[in-house]
Amino acid sequence: MMSTSGMKRFIPPFEVERIVGFPDGDIEFDDHKKTWREPPGQKAWLSLESRVQEEGIVTGMNPTEWNRTDPLDNWNDFYERFGGVAA
């Protein structure tokens, strides 16, 4: 797991061949412009994806609905209910 700011600064180790992103769907409302901003997690992921693809690293993204969903919340819910046993 990596935070949005972590994705912005991440430099993959030499042996990394593949990265899969699970950006969250948290959205922000810009009170000044009265519009919704692009989810910061998605923006950070797209930046990271572009950088690592230039280095030949394969990427994939878990589709996330941009409606304030958060894959970490889903994982924590799963972990809480099933004791961390992945099936």
Backbone torsions as a table, in degrees:
resi	resn	phi	psi	omega
1	MET	NA	143.7	-179.5
2	MET	-143.7	140.1	178.9
3	SER	-75.2	169.1	177.1
4	THR	-58.9	-45.8	179.7
5	SER	-67.4	-31.5	176.4
6	GLY	-64.2	-38.3	178.8
7	MET	-65.5	-33.6	-178.7
8	LYS	-66.0	-30.9	-175.1
9	ARG	-106.0	-5.7	-172.3
10	PHE	-64.2	129.8	172.4
11	ILE	-120.4	113.5	-175.0
12	PRO	-69.1	144.0	173.6
13	PRO	-61.1	158.2	-175.2
14	PHE	-54.5	-38.9	-173.4
15	GLU	-80.4	-2.6	-179.9
16	VAL	-71.2	128.4	-179.8
17	GLU	-113.2	-20.5	-175.1
18	ARG	-149.0	140.2	175.7
19	ILE	-133.7	132.1	177.3
20	VAL	-115.3	129.3	-178.4
21	GLY	-101.3	144.2	175.0
22	PHE	-128.9	62.7	-176.8
23	PRO	-65.9	144.5	-178.7
24	ASP	-80.4	168.2	-177.2
25	GLY	-105.6	19.3	178.0
26	ASP	-60.9	132.5	180.0
27	ILE	-120.1	157.0	-179.2
28	GLU	-122.5	141.9	175.1
29	PHE	-100.6	127.3	178.2
30	ASP	-89.2	103.7	-178.2
31	ASP	-62.5	-33.0	-178.9
32	HIS	-68.0	-45.8	-178.1
33	LYS	-91.7	-10.3	-179.0
34	LYS	58.3	41.3	177.8
35	THR	-138.8	164.5	175.8
36	TRP	-87.0	139.8	177.4
37	ARG	-92.2	156.3	174.3
38	GLU	-58.8	137.6	179.0
39	PRO	-55.6	128.3	-177.2
40	PRO	-60.9	-34.4	178.4
41	GLY	-64.3	-40.4	178.5
42	GLN	-66.6	-43.1	-179.4
43	LYS	-61.8	-44.3	179.2
44	ALA	-64.9	-40.7	179.1
45	TRP	-62.3	-46.4	-178.4
46	LEU	-61.9	-35.5	176.8
47	SER	-67.2	-47.1	178.4
48	LEU	-61.6	-45.4	-179.1
49	GLU	-57.2	-45.4	180.0
50	SER	-61.5	-44.5	-178.9
51	ARG	-63.6	-46.3	-175.5
52	VAL	-75.5	-29.3	176.6
53	GLN	-64.4	-33.0	176.4
54	GLU	-63.2	-23.9	178.0
55	GLU	-92.6	4.2	177.5
56	GLY	86.9	12.4	179.3
57	ILE	-85.9	132.3	179.4
58	VAL	-77.4	137.6	179.3
59	THR	-126.7	158.3	174.0
60	GLY	-150.0	156.5	-179.8
61	MET	-131.9	131.9	173.1
62	ASN	-73.2	123.0	-178.7
63	PRO	-62.6	132.8	-179.7
64	THR	-127.3	137.1	175.2
65	GLU	-77.0	135.6	-177.7
66	TRP	-89.3	59.9	-178.6
67	ASN	-130.4	41.8	179.7
68	ARG	75.6	15.8	176.1
69	THR	-78.2	155.3	-177.6
70	ASP	-142.0	114.4	-179.7
71	PRO	-56.8	-31.9	178.4
72	LEU	-65.1	-39.5	176.3
73	ASP	-62.3	-41.3	178.3
74	ASN	-62.4	-44.4	179.2
75	TRP	-63.0	-45.2	-179.7
76	ASN	-62.8	-38.2	177.0
77	ASP	-63.4	-46.0	178.4
78	PHE	-60.2	-46.8	-178.3
79	TYR	-61.1	-41.9	179.8
80	GLU	-65.1	-42.3	-176.9
81	ARG	-75.4	-35.5	-172.5
82	PHE	-116.3	9.2	176.1
83	GLY	68.0	25.9	176.1
84	GLY	80.1	8.6	179.1
85	VAL	-85.5	112.3	178.5
86	ALA	-86.1	131.1	-179.7
87	ALA	-115.1	NA	NA
